Amino acid sequence: MSDTPPGQPEPRHVPVMLRRCLDLLAPALAEPGAVVVDATLGLGGHSEALLSTFPAARLVALDRDTEALKLSTERLAPFGDRATLVHAVYDELPAVLDRLGIARVQGVLFDLGVSSMQLDEAGRGFAYAQDAPLDMRMDQTTGISAAEVLNTYPPGDLVRILRAYGEEKFARKIVDAVVREREREPFSSSARLVELIRSALPQAAMRTGGNPAKRTFQALRIEVNGELAVLERAVPAAVGALAVGGRIAVLSYQSLEDRLVKQVFAAGAANTAPPGLPVVPEQYQPRLKLLTRGAELPTEDEIAENRRAAPARLRGAERIREDLR
Ligand SMILES: C[S@@+](CC[C@H](N)C(=O)[O-])C[C@H]1O[C@@H](n2cnc3c(N)ncnc32)[C@H](O)[C@@H]1O
């Protein structure tokens, strides 16, 4: 049941693991002049909380989705020039900071994936539960749609994408069916793809793991938006932008993203000295300290209140030295 009073719109997005994100970043954001980056502004839930919790801090927030920027601009207007919102892909962070004349930042937050608004708006084509044009671009001003990927990619590439980004065991079966169907008529809407996946999968596979189209949709979304390639560049860039003592927190929603974040943090926290040195010279010492043991999960209470928090994995790290490598 919704707690929303009758006549009020449903809240569109409840920020995930909000308290814990704020706590992780807090020690770095108390000083006047601190800059915190929200790399995934979305509807501005985390950003609004950052601005109200850390009154001395200035926010720079990015999103590649112009609709999200429009809505958040209104939401964050009361904070005036403490908030700077920028239309950018998050691996452009160093260039954005450069343009703003900001040399280093004290905090960075990533809340990965799609927003509730993107999922809920049928016209964006992210949801497999409703029929919609197969678009899935987070930035609808550029790039190619999921329908174009499905209709034009060679079968081998589609199989690779479904396996790598969707961890789909039946990639080959699904792609064979897609290729047969697209020759008859190109794909344009999600319902036909969902139906095709249902008919292509063995009955036993339908009984487990929720909607059988989920993995294919995830894979197409990651491909359309280049999500993993962008993240692979963005997390090291964000770590590089942190001042010593600065902190980064990343919320991931699927294992491929979380693995990537884990690898970047683990590499930063590792001692890279050749074995056998009696004293580890400074350039080989870690530049990150991990702030979370493994990935932290949302509580059961939070999941009960906000089912979209369920897959969340949170990792945090602190920059502890300049890069001497
Ligand atoms: C889960 S939502 C963020 C929700 C936000 N924390 C809030 O509380 O409202 C993720 C947002 O990140 C944006 N996004 C995803 N990948 C991006 C990228 N590579 N560059 C910039 N923005 C991205 C999406 O457009 C979406 O609006």
The ligand as an SDF file (V2000), in Angstrom:
LIG
                    3D

 27 29  0  0  0  0  0  0  0  0999 V2000
   19.5200    5.7470  -10.2460 C   0  0  0  0  0  0  0  0  0  0  0  0
   19.4170    7.3030  -11.0210 S   0  0  0  0  0  0  0  0  0  0  0  0
   19.9740    8.4420   -9.8220 C   0  0  0  0  0  0  0  0  0  0  0  0
   18.9080    8.8200   -8.8130 C   0  0  0  0  0  0  0  0  0  0  0  0
   19.3490    9.9120   -7.8640 C   0  0  0  0  0  0  0  0  0  0  0  0
   20.4220    9.4850   -7.0010 N   0  0  0  0  0  0  0  0  0  0  0  0
   18.1980   10.4050   -7.0230 C   0  0  0  0  0  0  0  0  0  0  0  0
   18.2290   10.2610   -5.7990 O   0  0  0  0  0  0  0  0  0  0  0  0
   17.2450   10.9280   -7.5890 O   0  0  0  0  0  0  0  0  0  0  0  0
   20.7320    7.2770  -12.1450 C   0  0  0  0  0  0  0  0  0  0  0  0
   20.8290    8.5240  -13.0230 C   0  0  0  0  0  0  0  0  0  0  0  0
   22.1300    8.5060  -13.5900 O   0  0  0  0  0  0  0  0  0  0  0  0
   22.0500    8.8740  -14.9310 C   0  0  0  0  0  0  0  0  0  0  0  0
   23.1700    8.2270  -15.6040 N   0  0  0  0  0  0  0  0  0  0  0  0
   23.3570    6.9130  -15.8070 C   0  0  0  0  0  0  0  0  0  0  0  0
   24.4970    6.6830  -16.4590 N   0  0  0  0  0  0  0  0  0  0  0  0
   25.0700    7.9090  -16.6450 C   0  0  0  0  0  0  0  0  0  0  0  0
   26.2810    8.3440  -17.2530 C   0  0  0  0  0  0  0  0  0  0  0  0
   27.1160    7.4750  -17.8060 N   0  0  0  0  0  0  0  0  0  0  0  0
   26.5620    9.6590  -17.2430 N   0  0  0  0  0  0  0  0  0  0  0  0
   25.7050   10.5610  -16.6760 C   0  0  0  0  0  0  0  0  0  0  0  0
   24.5340   10.2090  -16.1060 N   0  0  0  0  0  0  0  0  0  0  0  0
   24.2200    8.8960  -16.0950 C   0  0  0  0  0  0  0  0  0  0  0  0
   20.7190    8.3890  -15.4210 C   0  0  0  0  0  0  0  0  0  0  0  0
   20.2920    9.1710  -16.5300 O   0  0  0  0  0  0  0  0  0  0  0  0
   19.8450    8.5670  -14.1720 C   0  0  0  0  0  0  0  0  0  0  0  0
   19.1680    9.7950  -14.2030 O   0  0  0  0  0  0  0  0  0  0  0  0
  1  2  1  0
  2  3  1  0
  2 10  1  0
  3  4  1  0
  4  5  1  0
  5  6  1  0
  5  7  1  0
  7  8  2  0
  7  9  1  0
 10 11  1  0
 11 12  1  0
 11 26  1  0
 12 13  1  0
 13 14  1  0
 13 24  1  0
 14 15  1  0
 14 23  1  0
 15 16  2  0
 16 17  1  0
 17 18  1  0
 17 23  2  0
 18 19  1  0
 18 20  2  0
 20 21  1  0
 21 22  2  0
 22 23  1  0
 24 25  1  0
 24 26  1  0
 26 27  1  0
M  CHG  2   2   1   9  -1
M  END
$$$$
